[in-house]
Amino acid sequence: MTTPTISLLAGGGFRVRQDDLEGVGTTLPDALTALSAAIAARYDMEKGDEIAAAEDARRQADILANDRFIRGGQLQHSVLTAMAIGLI
């Protein structure tokens, strides 16, 4: 992250910008609080995306573990491999 920049607004107030996030307020502490809230919202969203991705991965693992056609294919592959290397 880069250093925040502080701008004075023409009608009064402050704008604090950091990267592509910004906070606007009538006082500098208000603007910093708004920027902090914007940063927190972004990281909460990204964390939610990670949780959704983990949930998708768990569902896919369940499907692979419990689908009888996939399990049958794995058994067939194992038998054919064993035959190919001479174990059966």
Salt bridges, closest charged atoms under 4 A:
ASP20 OD2 - ARG42 NH2 2.92
GLU22 OE1 - ARG15 NE 3.57
GLU22 OE1 - ARG17 NH2 2.72
GLU55 OE2 - ARG58 NH2 2.48
GLU55 OE2 - ARG59 NH2 3.90
ASP56 OD1 - ARG59 NH1 2.99
ASP62 OD2 - ARG58 NH1 2.87
